[in-house]
Amino acid sequence: MEMSDDSKRSMNPVIHKCMKHLDVIGVDDKTKQIVYMYMKTLEDELKKEIELNH
């Protein structure tokens, strides 16, 4: 799962690091997509929580 330079720059650093680790251990693209989807959903939910509490 190759990402463009723009998407790498805008990606959360923790998600980016996780994706790099998945590359290192040789995970297939489908698994990377699933992991990214769940991590991105979690990030979005946390952002909503932070906005609601401020």
PDBQT receptor file of N, H, CA, C and O in Angstrom, charges set to zero:
ATOM      1  N   MET A   1       0.850  -1.178   0.000  1.00  0.00    +0.000 N 
ATOM      2  CA  MET A   1       0.000   0.000   0.000  1.00  0.00    +0.000 C 
ATOM      3  C   MET A   1       0.890   1.234   0.000  1.00  0.00    +0.000 C 
ATOM      4  O   MET A   1       1.262   1.740   1.059  1.00  0.00    +0.000 OA
ATOM      5  N   GLU A   2       1.224   1.708  -1.175  1.00  0.00    +0.000 N 
ATOM      6  H   GLU A   2       0.922   1.297  -2.035  1.00  0.00    +0.000 HD
ATOM      7  CA  GLU A   2       2.044   2.899  -1.299  1.00  0.00    +0.000 C 
ATOM      8  C   GLU A   2       1.188   4.141  -1.120  1.00  0.00    +0.000 C 
ATOM      9  O   GLU A   2       0.072   4.221  -1.632  1.00  0.00    +0.000 OA
ATOM     10  N   MET A   3       1.726   5.111  -0.385  1.00  0.00    +0.000 N 
ATOM     11  H   MET A   3       2.633   5.046   0.030  1.00  0.00    +0.000 HD
ATOM     12  CA  MET A   3       1.010   6.358  -0.159  1.00  0.00    +0.000 C 
ATOM     13  C   MET A   3       1.753   7.491  -0.840  1.00  0.00    +0.000 C 
ATOM     14  O   MET A   3       2.977   7.459  -0.965  1.00  0.00    +0.000 OA
ATOM     15  N   SER A   4       1.010   8.489  -1.277  1.00  0.00    +0.000 N 
ATOM     16  H   SER A   4       0.016   8.516  -1.176  1.00  0.00    +0.000 HD
ATOM     17  CA  SER A   4       1.629   9.635  -1.916  1.00  0.00    +0.000 C 
ATOM     18  C   SER A   4       2.362  10.467  -0.870  1.00  0.00    +0.000 C 
ATOM     19  O   SER A   4       2.117  10.328   0.328  1.00  0.00    +0.000 OA
ATOM     20  N   ASP A   5       3.262  11.332  -1.329  1.00  0.00    +0.000 N 
ATOM     21  H   ASP A   5       3.461  11.446  -2.302  1.00  0.00    +0.000 HD
ATOM     22  CA  ASP A   5       3.999  12.193  -0.409  1.00  0.00    +0.000 C 
ATOM     23  C   ASP A   5       3.071  13.102   0.383  1.00  0.00    +0.000 C 
ATOM     24  O   ASP A   5       3.317  13.369   1.559  1.00  0.00    +0.000 OA
ATOM     25  N   ASP A   6       1.993  13.585  -0.263  1.00  0.00    +0.000 N 
ATOM     26  H   ASP A   6       1.793  13.369  -1.219  1.00  0.00    +0.000 HD
ATOM     27  CA  ASP A   6       1.042  14.460   0.424  1.00  0.00    +0.000 C 
ATOM     28  C   ASP A   6       0.347  13.736   1.565  1.00  0.00    +0.000 C 
ATOM     29  O   ASP A   6       0.190  14.302   2.647  1.00  0.00    +0.000 OA
ATOM     30  N   SER A   7      -0.072  12.498   1.346  1.00  0.00    +0.000 N 
ATOM     31  H   SER A   7       0.056  12.038   0.468  1.00  0.00    +0.000 HD
ATOM     32  CA  SER A   7      -0.773  11.773   2.402  1.00  0.00    +0.000 C 
ATOM     33  C   SER A   7       0.174  11.407   3.529  1.00  0.00    +0.000 C 
ATOM     34  O   SER A   7      -0.245  11.340   4.684  1.00  0.00    +0.000 OA
ATOM     35  N   LYS A   8       1.448  11.166   3.220  1.00  0.00    +0.000 N 
ATOM     36  H   LYS A   8       1.789  11.220   2.281  1.00  0.00    +0.000 HD
ATOM     37  CA  LYS A   8       2.425  10.873   4.270  1.00  0.00    +0.000 C 
ATOM     38  C   LYS A   8       2.646  12.093   5.147  1.00  0.00    +0.000 C 
ATOM     39  O   LYS A   8       2.765  11.963   6.365  1.00  0.00    +0.000 OA
ATOM     40  N   ARG A   9       2.704  13.278   4.548  1.00  0.00    +0.000 N 
ATOM     41  H   ARG A   9       2.607  13.383   3.558  1.00  0.00    +0.000 HD
ATOM     42  CA  ARG A   9       2.930  14.500   5.314  1.00  0.00    +0.000 C 
ATOM     43  C   ARG A   9       1.760  14.832   6.224  1.00  0.00    +0.000 C 
ATOM     44  O   ARG A   9       1.965  15.342   7.326  1.00  0.00    +0.000 OA
ATOM     45  N   SER A  10       0.542  14.554   5.789  1.00  0.00    +0.000 N 
ATOM     46  H   SER A  10       0.375  14.140   4.894  1.00  0.00    +0.000 HD
ATOM     47  CA  SER A  10      -0.627  14.914   6.571  1.00  0.00    +0.000 C 
ATOM     48  C   SER A  10      -1.034  13.813   7.550  1.00  0.00    +0.000 C 
ATOM     49  O   SER A  10      -1.944  14.007   8.356  1.00  0.00    +0.000 OA
ATOM     50  N   MET A  11      -0.374  12.672   7.487  1.00  0.00    +0.000 N 
ATOM     51  H   MET A  11       0.365  12.513   6.832  1.00  0.00    +0.000 HD
ATOM     52  CA  MET A  11      -0.725  11.544   8.338  1.00  0.00    +0.000 C 
ATOM     53  C   MET A  11      -0.237  11.775   9.766  1.00  0.00    +0.000 C 
ATOM     54  O   MET A  11       0.853  12.299   9.993  1.00  0.00    +0.000 OA
ATOM     55  N   ASN A  12      -1.064  11.376  10.710  1.00  0.00    +0.000 N 
ATOM     56  H   ASN A  12      -1.950  10.950  10.525  1.00  0.00    +0.000 HD
ATOM     57  CA  ASN A  12      -0.688  11.414  12.117  1.00  0.00    +0.000 C 
ATOM     58  C   ASN A  12       0.632  10.671  12.290  1.00  0.00    +0.000 C 
ATOM     59  O   ASN A  12       0.807   9.590  11.727  1.00  0.00    +0.000 OA
ATOM     60  N   PRO A  13       1.569  11.235  13.064  1.00  0.00    +0.000 N 
ATOM     61  CA  PRO A  13       2.885  10.588  13.221  1.00  0.00    +0.000 C 
ATOM     62  C   PRO A  13       2.806   9.177  13.807  1.00  0.00    +0.000 C 
ATOM     63  O   PRO A  13       3.607   8.317  13.441  1.00  0.00    +0.000 OA
ATOM     64  N   VAL A  14       1.867   8.929  14.696  1.00  0.00    +0.000 N 
ATOM     65  H   VAL A  14       1.216   9.628  14.993  1.00  0.00    +0.000 HD
ATOM     66  CA  VAL A  14       1.729   7.591  15.284  1.00  0.00    +0.000 C 
ATOM     67  C   VAL A  14       1.225   6.606  14.228  1.00  0.00    +0.000 C 
ATOM     68  O   VAL A  14       1.707   5.477  14.143  1.00  0.00    +0.000 OA
ATOM     69  N   ILE A  15       0.257   7.043  13.431  1.00  0.00    +0.000 N 
ATOM     70  H   ILE A  15      -0.134   7.960  13.500  1.00  0.00    +0.000 HD
ATOM     71  CA  ILE A  15      -0.252   6.178  12.369  1.00  0.00    +0.000 C 
ATOM     72  C   ILE A  15       0.854   5.906  11.354  1.00  0.00    +0.000 C 
ATOM     73  O   ILE A  15       1.018   4.777  10.891  1.00  0.00    +0.000 OA
ATOM     74  N   HIS A  16       1.603   6.938  11.015  1.00  0.00    +0.000 N 
ATOM     75  H   HIS A  16       1.469   7.855  11.392  1.00  0.00    +0.000 HD
ATOM     76  CA  HIS A  16       2.701   6.776  10.064  1.00  0.00    +0.000 C 
ATOM     77  C   HIS A  16       3.725   5.763  10.586  1.00  0.00    +0.000 C 
ATOM     78  O   HIS A  16       4.178   4.895   9.840  1.00  0.00    +0.000 OA
ATOM     79  N   LYS A  17       4.084   5.875  11.856  1.00  0.00    +0.000 N 
ATOM     80  H   LYS A  17       3.716   6.581  12.462  1.00  0.00    +0.000 HD
ATOM     81  CA  LYS A  17       5.049   4.953  12.455  1.00  0.00    +0.000 C 
ATOM     82  C   LYS A  17       4.509   3.523  12.449  1.00  0.00    +0.000 C 
ATOM     83  O   LYS A  17       5.248   2.579  12.171  1.00  0.00    +0.000 OA
ATOM     84  N   CYS A  18       3.242   3.369  12.752  1.00  0.00    +0.000 N 
ATOM     85  H   CYS A  18       2.642   4.137  12.978  1.00  0.00    +0.000 HD
ATOM     86  CA  CYS A  18       2.620   2.049  12.725  1.00  0.00    +0.000 C 
ATOM     87  C   CYS A  18       2.682   1.458  11.325  1.00  0.00    +0.000 C 
ATOM     88  O   CYS A  18       3.006   0.282  11.159  1.00  0.00    +0.000 OA
ATOM     89  N   MET A  19       2.374   2.266  10.321  1.00  0.00    +0.000 N 
ATOM     90  H   MET A  19       2.112   3.222  10.457  1.00  0.00    +0.000 HD
ATOM     91  CA  MET A  19       2.396   1.776   8.948  1.00  0.00    +0.000 C 
ATOM     92  C   MET A  19       3.806   1.360   8.535  1.00  0.00    +0.000 C 
ATOM     93  O   MET A  19       3.982   0.378   7.814  1.00  0.00    +0.000 OA
ATOM     94  N   LYS A  20       4.806   2.106   8.992  1.00  0.00    +0.000 N 
ATOM     95  H   LYS A  20       4.663   2.904   9.578  1.00  0.00    +0.000 HD
ATOM     96  CA  LYS A  20       6.197   1.746   8.714  1.00  0.00    +0.000 C 
ATOM     97  C   LYS A  20       6.541   0.408   9.362  1.00  0.00    +0.000 C 
ATOM     98  O   LYS A  20       7.211  -0.425   8.752  1.00  0.00    +0.000 OA
ATOM     99  N   HIS A  21       6.080   0.199  10.605  1.00  0.00    +0.000 N 
ATOM    100  H   HIS A  21       5.535   0.875  11.101  1.00  0.00    +0.000 HD
ATOM    101  CA  HIS A  21       6.330  -1.069  11.283  1.00  0.00    +0.000 C 
ATOM    102  C   HIS A  21       5.664  -2.222  10.537  1.00  0.00    +0.000 C 
ATOM    103  O   HIS A  21       6.231  -3.310  10.437  1.00  0.00    +0.000 OA
ATOM    104  N   LEU A  22       4.469  -1.986  10.019  1.00  0.00    +0.000 N 
ATOM    105  H   LEU A  22       4.008  -1.102  10.100  1.00  0.00    +0.000 HD
ATOM    106  CA  LEU A  22       3.793  -3.025   9.249  1.00  0.00    +0.000 C 
ATOM    107  C   LEU A  22       4.602  -3.389   8.003  1.00  0.00    +0.000 C 
ATOM    108  O   LEU A  22       4.659  -4.554   7.610  1.00  0.00    +0.000 OA
ATOM    109  N   ASP A  23       5.224  -2.385   7.386  1.00  0.00    +0.000 N 
ATOM    110  H   ASP A  23       5.178  -1.439   7.705  1.00  0.00    +0.000 HD
ATOM    111  CA  ASP A  23       6.104  -2.652   6.237  1.00  0.00    +0.000 C 
ATOM    112  C   ASP A  23       7.289  -3.513   6.656  1.00  0.00    +0.000 C 
ATOM    113  O   ASP A  23       7.647  -4.466   5.964  1.00  0.00    +0.000 OA
ATOM    114  N   VAL A  24       7.894  -3.175   7.789  1.00  0.00    +0.000 N 
ATOM    115  H   VAL A  24       7.603  -2.401   8.351  1.00  0.00    +0.000 HD
ATOM    116  CA  VAL A  24       9.075  -3.893   8.271  1.00  0.00    +0.000 C 
ATOM    117  C   VAL A  24       8.777  -5.373   8.506  1.00  0.00    +0.000 C 
ATOM    118  O   VAL A  24       9.594  -6.238   8.190  1.00  0.00    +0.000 OA
ATOM    119  N   ILE A  25       7.602  -5.652   9.062  1.00  0.00    +0.000 N 
ATOM    120  H   ILE A  25       6.939  -4.950   9.319  1.00  0.00    +0.000 HD
ATOM    121  CA  ILE A  25       7.288  -7.048   9.357  1.00  0.00    +0.000 C 
ATOM    122  C   ILE A  25       6.624  -7.763   8.174  1.00  0.00    +0.000 C 
ATOM    123  O   ILE A  25       6.258  -8.934   8.275  1.00  0.00    +0.000 OA
ATOM    124  N   GLY A  26       6.473  -7.051   7.055  1.00  0.00    +0.000 N 
ATOM    125  H   GLY A  26       6.770  -6.100   6.973  1.00  0.00    +0.000 HD
ATOM    126  CA  GLY A  26       6.011  -7.683   5.830  1.00  0.00    +0.000 C 
ATOM    127  C   GLY A  26       4.522  -7.981   5.766  1.00  0.00    +0.000 C 
ATOM    128  O   GLY A  26       4.113  -8.990   5.191  1.00  0.00    +0.000 OA
ATOM    129  N   VAL A  27       3.721  -7.120   6.347  1.00  0.00    +0.000 N 
ATOM    130  H   VAL A  27       4.053  -6.300   6.814  1.00  0.00    +0.000 HD
ATOM    131  CA  VAL A  27       2.269  -7.313   6.336  1.00  0.00    +0.000 C 
ATOM    132  C   VAL A  27       1.725  -7.015   4.935  1.00  0.00    +0.000 C 
ATOM    133  O   VAL A  27       2.208  -6.109   4.256  1.00  0.00    +0.000 OA
ATOM    134  N   ASP A  28       0.732  -7.774   4.515  1.00  0.00    +0.000 N 
ATOM    135  H   ASP A  28       0.340  -8.511   5.067  1.00  0.00    +0.000 HD
ATOM    136  CA  ASP A  28       0.140  -7.566   3.186  1.00  0.00    +0.000 C 
ATOM    137  C   ASP A  28      -0.695  -6.279   3.151  1.00  0.00    +0.000 C 
ATOM    138  O   ASP A  28      -1.084  -5.748   4.192  1.00  0.00    +0.000 OA
ATOM    139  N   ASP A  29      -0.958  -5.794   1.945  1.00  0.00    +0.000 N 
ATOM    140  H   ASP A  29      -0.642  -6.225   1.100  1.00  0.00    +0.000 HD
ATOM    141  CA  ASP A  29      -1.661  -4.518   1.766  1.00  0.00    +0.000 C 
ATOM    142  C   ASP A  29      -3.051  -4.500   2.379  1.00  0.00    +0.000 C 
ATOM    143  O   ASP A  29      -3.468  -3.488   2.943  1.00  0.00    +0.000 OA
ATOM    144  N   LYS A  30      -3.768  -5.602   2.275  1.00  0.00    +0.000 N 
ATOM    145  H   LYS A  30      -3.430  -6.424   1.817  1.00  0.00    +0.000 HD
ATOM    146  CA  LYS A  30      -5.131  -5.659   2.826  1.00  0.00    +0.000 C 
ATOM    147  C   LYS A  30      -5.105  -5.442   4.339  1.00  0.00    +0.000 C 
ATOM    148  O   LYS A  30      -5.931  -4.703   4.875  1.00  0.00    +0.000 OA
ATOM    149  N   THR A  31      -4.170  -6.076   5.016  1.00  0.00    +0.000 N 
ATOM    150  H   THR A  31      -3.500  -6.676   4.580  1.00  0.00    +0.000 HD
ATOM    151  CA  THR A  31      -4.042  -5.903   6.467  1.00  0.00    +0.000 C 
ATOM    152  C   THR A  31      -3.659  -4.465   6.803  1.00  0.00    +0.000 C 
ATOM    153  O   THR A  31      -4.176  -3.897   7.765  1.00  0.00    +0.000 OA
ATOM    154  N   LYS A  32      -2.761  -3.873   6.023  1.00  0.00    +0.000 N 
ATOM    155  H   LYS A  32      -2.341  -4.335   5.241  1.00  0.00    +0.000 HD
ATOM    156  CA  LYS A  32      -2.375  -2.475   6.247  1.00  0.00    +0.000 C 
ATOM    157  C   LYS A  32      -3.588  -1.557   6.115  1.00  0.00    +0.000 C 
ATOM    158  O   LYS A  32      -3.755  -0.624   6.900  1.00  0.00    +0.000 OA
ATOM    159  N   GLN A  33      -4.430  -1.824   5.125  1.00  0.00    +0.000 N 
ATOM    160  H   GLN A  33      -4.295  -2.582   4.487  1.00  0.00    +0.000 HD
ATOM    161  CA  GLN A  33      -5.628  -1.009   4.923  1.00  0.00    +0.000 C 
ATOM    162  C   GLN A  33      -6.562  -1.108   6.122  1.00  0.00    +0.000 C 
ATOM    163  O   GLN A  33      -7.117  -0.104   6.569  1.00  0.00    +0.000 OA
ATOM    164  N   ILE A  34      -6.733  -2.315   6.639  1.00  0.00    +0.000 N 
ATOM    165  H   ILE A  34      -6.282  -3.131   6.276  1.00  0.00    +0.000 HD
ATOM    166  CA  ILE A  34      -7.613  -2.515   7.792  1.00  0.00    +0.000 C 
ATOM    167  C   ILE A  34      -7.059  -1.804   9.017  1.00  0.00    +0.000 C 
ATOM    168  O   ILE A  34      -7.794  -1.113   9.722  1.00  0.00    +0.000 OA
ATOM    169  N   VAL A  35      -5.764  -1.970   9.275  1.00  0.00    +0.000 N 
ATOM    170  H   VAL A  35      -5.166  -2.531   8.702  1.00  0.00    +0.000 HD
ATOM    171  CA  VAL A  35      -5.134  -1.307  10.430  1.00  0.00    +0.000 C 
ATOM    172  C   VAL A  35      -5.262   0.203  10.301  1.00  0.00    +0.000 C 
ATOM    173  O   VAL A  35      -5.618   0.886  11.261  1.00  0.00    +0.000 OA
ATOM    174  N   TYR A  36      -4.967   0.727   9.103  1.00  0.00    +0.000 N 
ATOM    175  H   TYR A  36      -4.677   0.172   8.323  1.00  0.00    +0.000 HD
ATOM    176  CA  TYR A  36      -5.064   2.171   8.894  1.00  0.00    +0.000 C 
ATOM    177  C   TYR A  36      -6.497   2.656   9.130  1.00  0.00    +0.000 C 
ATOM    178  O   TYR A  36      -6.708   3.689   9.765  1.00  0.00    +0.000 OA
ATOM    179  N   MET A  37      -7.464   1.921   8.625  1.00  0.00    +0.000 N 
ATOM    180  H   MET A  37      -7.292   1.082   8.109  1.00  0.00    +0.000 HD
ATOM    181  CA  MET A  37      -8.868   2.317   8.779  1.00  0.00    +0.000 C 
ATOM    182  C   MET A  37      -9.238   2.444  10.261  1.00  0.00    +0.000 C 
ATOM    183  O   MET A  37      -9.850   3.430  10.672  1.00  0.00    +0.000 OA
ATOM    184  N   TYR A  38      -8.862   1.439  11.057  1.00  0.00    +0.000 N 
ATOM    185  H   TYR A  38      -8.364   0.638  10.724  1.00  0.00    +0.000 HD
ATOM    186  CA  TYR A  38      -9.194   1.486  12.477  1.00  0.00    +0.000 C 
ATOM    187  C   TYR A  38      -8.436   2.588  13.213  1.00  0.00    +0.000 C 
ATOM    188  O   TYR A  38      -8.997   3.256  14.081  1.00  0.00    +0.000 OA
ATOM    189  N   MET A  39      -7.169   2.777  12.872  1.00  0.00    +0.000 N 
ATOM    190  H   MET A  39      -6.713   2.234  12.167  1.00  0.00    +0.000 HD
ATOM    191  CA  MET A  39      -6.394   3.828  13.536  1.00  0.00    +0.000 C 
ATOM    192  C   MET A  39      -6.935   5.212  13.175  1.00  0.00    +0.000 C 
ATOM    193  O   MET A  39      -7.018   6.090  14.035  1.00  0.00    +0.000 OA
ATOM    194  N   LYS A  40      -7.299   5.408  11.920  1.00  0.00    +0.000 N 
ATOM    195  H   LYS A  40      -7.231   4.696  11.222  1.00  0.00    +0.000 HD
ATOM    196  CA  LYS A  40      -7.837   6.693  11.475  1.00  0.00    +0.000 C 
ATOM    197  C   LYS A  40      -9.187   6.965  12.137  1.00  0.00    +0.000 C 
ATOM    198  O   LYS A  40      -9.465   8.098  12.529  1.00  0.00    +0.000 OA
ATOM    199  N   THR A  41     -10.021   5.944  12.263  1.00  0.00    +0.000 N 
ATOM    200  H   THR A  41      -9.795   5.023  11.945  1.00  0.00    +0.000 HD
ATOM    201  CA  THR A  41     -11.308   6.092  12.942  1.00  0.00    +0.000 C 
ATOM    202  C   THR A  41     -11.100   6.484  14.396  1.00  0.00    +0.000 C 
ATOM    203  O   THR A  41     -11.794   7.359  14.914  1.00  0.00    +0.000 OA
ATOM    204  N   LEU A  42     -10.155   5.843  15.046  1.00  0.00    +0.000 N 
ATOM    205  H   LEU A  42      -9.591   5.132  14.625  1.00  0.00    +0.000 HD
ATOM    206  CA  LEU A  42      -9.847   6.178  16.437  1.00  0.00    +0.000 C 
ATOM    207  C   LEU A  42      -9.362   7.621  16.556  1.00  0.00    +0.000 C 
ATOM    208  O   LEU A  42      -9.774   8.344  17.463  1.00  0.00    +0.000 OA
ATOM    209  N   GLU A  43      -8.495   8.035  15.647  1.00  0.00    +0.000 N 
ATOM    210  H   GLU A  43      -8.160   7.447  14.910  1.00  0.00    +0.000 HD
ATOM    211  CA  GLU A  43      -7.999   9.405  15.651  1.00  0.00    +0.000 C 
ATOM    212  C   GLU A  43      -9.154  10.401  15.488  1.00  0.00    +0.000 C 
ATOM    213  O   GLU A  43      -9.224  11.398  16.206  1.00  0.00    +0.000 OA
ATOM    214  N   ASP A  44     -10.052  10.126  14.544  1.00  0.00    +0.000 N 
ATOM    215  H   ASP A  44      -9.994   9.316  13.961  1.00  0.00    +0.000 HD
ATOM    216  CA  ASP A  44     -11.192  11.016  14.305  1.00  0.00    +0.000 C 
ATOM    217  C   ASP A  44     -12.092  11.107  15.535  1.00  0.00    +0.000 C 
ATOM    218  O   ASP A  44     -12.557  12.191  15.887  1.00  0.00    +0.000 OA
ATOM    219  N   GLU A  45     -12.337   9.973  16.187  1.00  0.00    +0.000 N 
ATOM    220  H   GLU A  45     -11.959   9.092  15.901  1.00  0.00    +0.000 HD
ATOM    221  CA  GLU A  45     -13.172   9.970  17.393  1.00  0.00    +0.000 C 
ATOM    222  C   GLU A  45     -12.511  10.750  18.525  1.00  0.00    +0.000 C 
ATOM    223  O   GLU A  45     -13.190  11.472  19.255  1.00  0.00    +0.000 OA
ATOM    224  N   LEU A  46     -11.220  10.616  18.675  1.00  0.00    +0.000 N 
ATOM    225  H   LEU A  46     -10.668  10.030  18.082  1.00  0.00    +0.000 HD
ATOM    226  CA  LEU A  46     -10.505  11.358  19.715  1.00  0.00    +0.000 C 
ATOM    227  C   LEU A  46     -10.549  12.869  19.445  1.00  0.00    +0.000 C 
ATOM    228  O   LEU A  46     -10.707  13.665  20.371  1.00  0.00    +0.000 OA
ATOM    229  N   LYS A  47     -10.409  13.252  18.187  1.00  0.00    +0.000 N 
ATOM    230  H   LYS A  47     -10.280  12.606  17.435  1.00  0.00    +0.000 HD
ATOM    231  CA  LYS A  47     -10.493  14.671  17.827  1.00  0.00    +0.000 C 
ATOM    232  C   LYS A  47     -11.870  15.232  18.174  1.00  0.00    +0.000 C 
ATOM    233  O   LYS A  47     -11.977  16.346  18.688  1.00  0.00    +0.000 OA
ATOM    234  N   LYS A  48     -12.934  14.455  17.892  1.00  0.00    +0.000 N 
ATOM    235  H   LYS A  48     -12.847  13.551  17.475  1.00  0.00    +0.000 HD
ATOM    236  CA  LYS A  48     -14.289  14.890  18.225  1.00  0.00    +0.000 C 
ATOM    237  C   LYS A  48     -14.445  15.079  19.735  1.00  0.00    +0.000 C 
ATOM    238  O   LYS A  48     -15.020  16.068  20.188  1.00  0.00    +0.000 OA
ATOM    239  N   GLU A  49     -13.929  14.126  20.504  1.00  0.00    +0.000 N 
ATOM    240  H   GLU A  49     -13.461  13.322  20.136  1.00  0.00    +0.000 HD
ATOM    241  CA  GLU A  49     -13.995  14.216  21.970  1.00  0.00    +0.000 C 
ATOM    242  C   GLU A  49     -13.293  15.462  22.480  1.00  0.00    +0.000 C 
ATOM    243  O   GLU A  49     -13.808  16.170  23.345  1.00  0.00    +0.000 OA
ATOM    244  N   ILE A  50     -12.130  15.719  21.942  1.00  0.00    +0.000 N 
ATOM    245  H   ILE A  50     -11.712  15.144  21.239  1.00  0.00    +0.000 HD
ATOM    246  CA  ILE A  50     -11.363  16.893  22.368  1.00  0.00    +0.000 C 
ATOM    247  C   ILE A  50     -12.139  18.172  22.047  1.00  0.00    +0.000 C 
ATOM    248  O   ILE A  50     -12.196  19.087  22.869  1.00  0.00    +0.000 OA
ATOM    249  N   GLU A  51     -12.733  18.236  20.857  1.00  0.00    +0.000 N 
ATOM    250  H   GLU A  51     -12.686  17.493  20.190  1.00  0.00    +0.000 HD
ATOM    251  CA  GLU A  51     -13.516  19.413  20.475  1.00  0.00    +0.000 C 
ATOM    252  C   GLU A  51     -14.726  19.589  21.381  1.00  0.00    +0.000 C 
ATOM    253  O   GLU A  51     -15.059  20.715  21.752  1.00  0.00    +0.000 OA
ATOM    254  N   LEU A  52     -15.372  18.519  21.734  1.00  0.00    +0.000 N 
ATOM    255  H   LEU A  52     -15.102  17.605  21.432  1.00  0.00    +0.000 HD
ATOM    256  CA  LEU A  52     -16.552  18.604  22.604  1.00  0.00    +0.000 C 
ATOM    257  C   LEU A  52     -16.201  19.058  24.006  1.00  0.00    +0.000 C 
ATOM    258  O   LEU A  52     -17.011  19.705  24.671  1.00  0.00    +0.000 OA
ATOM    259  N   ASN A  53     -15.014  18.731  24.458  1.00  0.00    +0.000 N 
ATOM    260  H   ASN A  53     -14.356  18.206  23.918  1.00  0.00    +0.000 HD
ATOM    261  CA  ASN A  53     -14.614  19.073  25.829  1.00  0.00    +0.000 C 
ATOM    262  C   ASN A  53     -13.926  20.423  25.934  1.00  0.00    +0.000 C 
ATOM    263  O   ASN A  53     -13.517  20.827  27.023  1.00  0.00    +0.000 OA
ATOM    264  N   HIS A  54     -13.795  21.129  24.809  1.00  0.00    +0.000 N 
ATOM    265  H   HIS A  54     -14.127  20.800  23.924  1.00  0.00    +0.000 HD
ATOM    266  CA  HIS A  54     -13.167  22.455  24.865  1.00  0.00    +0.000 C 
ATOM    267  C   HIS A  54     -14.097  23.503  24.414  1.00  0.00    +0.000 C 
ATOM    268  O   HIS A  54     -13.738  24.680  24.395  1.00  0.00    +0.000 OA
TER     269      HIS A  54
